[in-house]
Amino acid sequence: MSRELWLNLPVREPERAKAFYTELGFRLNEQYASQEGSFSLIIGDNQVVLMLFPESTFHGLAGNAVAESWQGTEVLFSLGANSRDEVDEFALKAERAGGTIYSKPGEKGGWMYGCGFADPDGHRWNALYMDMSKLPQG
């Protein structure tokens, strides 16, 4: 595990969160057996692990209060997309799965195309396609 990245998130309803993320295309981590309502998913080509824990379990692991994710943002998770169409697909999938779009798909800075969405627990994500050939030099 020393060279892997694990993202750990508290969720109010683990089954709902699992359904949301699998609708986005995240894969269930078959090597992890669910314990106390937790789930493990795999994100992308780099095999990033997303762990979903019931809030009470997460509280015990973190050793402090669980932040109210609808009140503020501590972290923004970014997903790389291979095209503008893939960004649009992320936005549609997120909304259909019960997420909230907070930034509709659009161009940013002339070289990025992205959207922003929150999962059902208020954790914020964005999907970005970056055309590096249009990246401003300087």
MODA-V619184 format. One record per residue. N is the residue number from 1. RES is the residue in one small letter. SS is DSSP state (alpha for helix, beta for strand, coil for the rest). Layout:
N & RES & SS
N & RES & SS
//
This chain:
1 & m & coil
2 & s & coil
3 & r & coil
4 & e & coil
5 & l & coil
6 & w & beta
7 & l & beta
8 & n & beta
9 & l & beta
10 & p & beta
11 & v & beta
12 & r & coil
13 & e & coil
14 & p & alpha
15 & e & alpha
16 & r & alpha
17 & a & alpha
18 & k & alpha
19 & a & alpha
20 & f & alpha
21 & y & alpha
22 & t & alpha
23 & e & alpha
24 & l & coil
25 & g & coil
26 & f & coil
27 & r & beta
28 & l & beta
29 & n & coil
30 & e & coil
31 & q & coil
32 & y & coil
33 & a & coil
34 & s & coil
35 & q & coil
36 & e & coil
37 & g & coil
38 & s & coil
39 & f & beta
40 & s & beta
41 & l & beta
42 & i & beta
43 & i & beta
44 & g & coil
45 & d & coil
46 & n & coil
47 & q & coil
48 & v & beta
49 & v & beta
50 & l & beta
51 & m & beta
52 & l & beta
53 & f & beta
54 & p & beta
55 & e & alpha
56 & s & alpha
57 & t & alpha
58 & f & alpha
59 & h & alpha
60 & g & alpha
61 & l & alpha
62 & a & alpha
63 & g & coil
64 & n & coil
65 & a & coil
66 & v & coil
67 & a & coil
68 & e & coil
69 & s & coil
70 & w & coil
71 & q & coil
72 & g & coil
73 & t & coil
74 & e & coil
75 & v & coil
76 & l & beta
77 & f & beta
78 & s & beta
79 & l & beta
80 & g & beta
81 & a & coil
82 & n & coil
83 & s & coil
84 & r & alpha
85 & d & alpha
86 & e & alpha
87 & v & alpha
88 & d & alpha
89 & e & alpha
90 & f & alpha
91 & a & alpha
92 & l & alpha
93 & k & alpha
94 & a & alpha
95 & e & alpha
96 & r & alpha
97 & a & coil
98 & g & coil
99 & g & coil
100 & t & beta
101 & i & beta
102 & y & beta
103 & s & beta
104 & k & beta
105 & p & beta
106 & g & beta
107 & e & beta
108 & k & beta
109 & g & coil
110 & g & coil
111 & w & coil
112 & m & beta
113 & y & beta
114 & g & beta
115 & c & beta
116 & g & beta
117 & f & beta
118 & a & beta
119 & d & coil
120 & p & coil
121 & d & coil
122 & g & coil
123 & h & coil
124 & r & beta
125 & w & beta
126 & n & beta
127 & a & beta
128 & l & beta
129 & y & beta
130 & m & beta
131 & d & coil
132 & m & alpha
133 & s & alpha
134 & k & alpha
135 & l & coil
136 & p & coil
137 & q & coil
138 & g & coil
//
